[in-house]
Amino acid sequence: MQQLNGKVALVTGGSRGIGAAIARRLAAEGASVAVTYVSSEAPAQSVVDELVSAGGRAMAIRADNCDAAALEAAVERTVEEFGGLDILINNAGIFPTGTIEGVTLEELDRTIAINLRAPVVAAMAAVGHMPEGGRIITIGSNLAVRVPWPGISLYAMSKAGLVGLTKGLARDLGPRGINVNIVHPGSTDTDMNPADGEYADPQRNLMAIPRYNEAADVAGLVTWLAGPEGRSVTGAEFTIDGGANS
Ligand code: NDP
């Protein structure tokens, strides 16, 4: 049985990587899915074409996470086209690197805008439409919890901020029966962090099971949280990182 029949989802950054895998998995469970992207129009459209040719409803919307009005418009368009919004997946993100001596104010502002402010903006726009049973699931990082190397303070800061957001929103929205959770992937094989990349082996060395996640592994956990079996889980953090933080 498809667990998300009749549900509508919006996945930010659904053109590639973890977001595309989440879009595919939610659609496989019967949800109508809108994905946002910023520059990858063709890959986003190809995800949509795949979902539509499998019999689902899907669309791609260009919405830069830096642009609050564009994100709000993406929420409104999803509601107009698909008749509501049940599931918001805050996934789009960037991975700035460099130690504090070299950080610029522009990088700081951009990281906060994309990784932290946008999930707040998307939630603000989405909650007005969300019925009881709604879900907000944010993609954090295991680096929000433990920082094993120098050079990732901006990223860790932005992802740690999402933990507080998740817990606060869970309290705000609990009375309305809306669940809010955060998933912390560890090393996951995407364009952001290829499993055969220069920095992959040091990451594997931190893990209890030294194997990168596939994006689909993260999507499976997110989809469980979005489904009926996740109804009692809220304000919670889920780490999926091969035991790197254990
Ligand atoms: P990718 O770089 O592979 O994909 C990033 C996605 O985010 C793309 O769809 C991209 O759109 C979108 N995006 C980037 N910037 C913006 C923006 N300004 N506005 C809108 N969309 C944007 O990354 P991953 O799939 O690996 O990462 C997804 C999430 O998972 C991120 O939040 C990341 O921090 C987190 N994560 C990833 C880990 C990993 O090891 N891969 C580990 C822990 C967390 P476009 O294609 O148009 O550029």
Residues whose N, C-alpha, C, O or C-beta is under 5 A from the ligand:
A	BS01	NDP	G13 G14 S15 R16 G17 I18 G19 T36 Y37 V38 S39 S40 A63 D64 N65 C66 N91 A92 G93 I94 I114 I139 G140 S141 N142 P185 G186 S187 T188 T190 D191 M192 N193
